[in-house]
Amino acid sequence: MKQLMMIGFGAMANEVCAHLPTDLELKWIVVPERSVESVISKVSSDVHVISNINECFGEPDYVIEVAGQAAVKEHALKVLEKGWTIGLISVGTLADTVFFEQLQKTAEKSGAHLHLLAGAIAGIDGIAAAKEGGLEKVTYKGCKSPNSWRGSYAEQLIDLDQVSEATIFYTGTAREAALNFPANANVAATIALAGMGMDETRVELMVDPHTHQNKHTIVAEGRFGKMTIEMMGVPLEGNPKTSTLAALSVIRACRNSVDAIQI
């Protein structure tokens, strides 16, 4: 039986826990110190709830992050320093060039691996393959309901209560989007890192008062031809800023950590 460490314990973590492979055991949960007692009351006594990676006495076979950018900044380097492989869902954190380089150098030194999960979008494999042979242009377009943008930088750019039709409120690079919308732009960062990079990938963000789903569109062109990928995602119950597919991509990563055959 392989052992899993999970960083974070919110709505996405609950979805992941409900669908873990039977041969992967959740052994450690990492949360802020203020949340330790609360989480202990919600999980099995076999699960160790800690607030610092250094409190882990043991060695997880896989570490997964489902907590957000602040948690990545706090814990990811420590995980990699120990030589443990970690899967990140909060890929937007890597828009910070200095931090990205720290993670890369640490992983290379320790022999660990940093897995960037596809999250709420499909087609990352195609983007990454196209990159190998001449990717020329990539644009990501994200469209969500007003509620999904509340509490974000979007509120400074558009009146979410007054918008009456689908409206583009932001255009920029993937790096700018990931830094300005840390809870909403992980998809843009993932597409960028799979393809042309943070500063060459274009992003358009839109709000639509008539939708209850998250719409993601990728348009990519290059020597391979042209691809357009469009998805209508359902927000995760309990967190309208998160896609259900993002949680499912974490579950897939957990399954790949134990399966002999991976796709």
JOLIN-V737916 format. One record per helix or strand. SS is the DSSP state (2 for helix, 1 for strand). FROM is the first residue (numbers start at 0). TO is the last residue. If there is no record, write none. Layout:
SS/FROM/TO  SS/FROM/TO
//
This chain:
1/1/6  2/10/17  1/23/29  2/32/39  1/47/49  2/52/54  1/61/64  2/68/80  1/85/87  2/90/94  2/96/109  1/113/115  2/123/130  1/134/143  2/145/148  2/153/156  1/166/172  2/173/179  2/185/193  1/201/206  1/212/221  1/224/235  1/238/242  2/243/255
//
